[in-house]
Amino acid sequence: MLADEPLCARCLAEGVVEPSTVVNHVERHHGDAAKFFAGPFEAICKPHHDRDVQREERAAERACQ
């Protein structure tokens, strides 16, 4: 995945060129092996994963409560 998409998709959307270092699950897999291994995925940098993706997941959890 990272070899196919070597640049962070989220950085590119912001006009920044940064290497991708994390394969992120676009849809949460919740332990579903098929989703875990089949994706969909996006290649992003660690700062986007640790900041933005985590914030998005917390917001989604709050919305479901």
N, C-alpha and C positions, 0 to 999 in steps of 0.2 A: 504494500500500500504506500509506504513512505517513498519507495523507489519510484513509483508511478506518479506520485504527487509530492515532489520534494519541497514545495513552498506552502506555507501556512495559508489556507483558504481564507481565514478571517482577516489576517494581515493584508492579503492581497485586496480584499474588499475595502480596506481602509487606505489603500494606496501605498502600503509598506511591503517591502520584500524581506521575508524572514523565513528561515528553514522550518519545515514541519518536523516535529520530534515526537508527536503523540498521535496515535490513531484513535479517534474519538468515535464512540457509537452515537450516531445522529439520533436514533430512537433508543430509549432505555430498554435494556434486554430483560431486566427483572429475573435473571436466572434462566431465561429461555435459551437453551443451547443453540437453537437454529438462528435466532437473532444475534447471539453473541458471535457466532462464527461467520454468518452470512452478511451482517450489516443491516442497514446501510452505514457507511463509515465516512468520516472526513479527516483529512490530514491537517493537523493544526500544531501550533507551537505550545510549549508547556505553559507559558504565561496565560495564553487564551484558555487553555484547558483548566488550569487551576483557578482562574479568576472568573471568566465569563460562563463557562460550562457549568461550574459548580453553582454559581448564582442562578442560572437558568433552571437547574435541577431543583434547587431549594424553592424557587418560586412556583414551579410546577407542583411540588409536594404540598405547598401551602394552599394552592388553588383546589386541590383534591380534598382537602379537609373540610 
